[in-house]
């Protein structure tokens, strides 16, 4: 009986993988996959909160149409899977969260938005990577299983901003184990992977991506100068930079930013990996004219080098959309799209 069951499960798995392999919509290269992402925006402060709504934002179904109509091509959906999964083996993810994520993904796809689905704010893994390795791998085994039948317009991102005790060396040793489970059911799906130190551009040269997997997009996040982008950001507590900071404060700052992006572009060319700028943004306490100036600088550099982008974020503290007025902050939206 056990042998027969095993054969049935193996046959089902083969059928799923075969159908996926024959899907002509799948991008042929990671560069094509990155290009198809184009310009996006993060659905931040929603599902990466301990519970949706805890941080004042919830996904509303009409958001997808609003985002697509504005001209964005994809959304990045941060999810705190670890807050809704068992702490001991088999580390089962709560069905309610799976259903909620699938609903949001479905709404976005129906509105012609691609989706980057990630694992966000996994706090425990940054404090003690070895103790969380088995759980991390199990989470991705489940996510990749639940979304294996989803179309090519969904891209996985293994982990947001490794930091703390989770060094790039630790990450290089761990992520291939999770990627192996992803590839069992999602052999062609684009996967986004970035380095540690908060996905810093300067850590990209230390990132060791597998030579035999070319459907990987490398990512970095950019919030420099930090004293500008996070000024008066009260969620930082004692680390909060003071307000009133202009951009550029020093005329050399745009040149510094250009040098950073050039380093990423050089690494991309040398490694043969396309680049996804998965987060960049400025907190609302900065003057709008300075936010626009900074945003245009970043977007211009990203487009110059052919990086796909996702602004942080849609409708919270960094938001390009005002959820109370139900309208875009037009100058910021135009800086992102034009």
Buried (B, 14 or more C-beta within 10 A) or exposed (E): EEEEEEEEEEEEBEEBBEEBEEEEEBBEEBBEBBBBBBBBBBBBBBBBBEEBEBBEBBBEEEBBBBBBEBEBBBBBBBBBBBBBBEEEEEBEBEEEBBEBBEEBBBBBBEBEBBBBBBBBBBEEBBEEBEEBBBBBBBBBBBBBBBBBEBBBBBBBBBBBBBBBEBBBEBBBBBBBBBBBBBBBBBBBBBBBBBBBBBBBBEBBBBBBBBEEBEBBBBBBBBBBBEEBBBBBBEEEEEEBBEEEBBBBEEEEBBEEBBEBBEBBBEBBEEBEBBBBBBBBBBBBBBBEEBBBBBBBBBBBBBEEBEBBBBBBBBBBBBBBBEBEEEEBBEBBBBBBBE
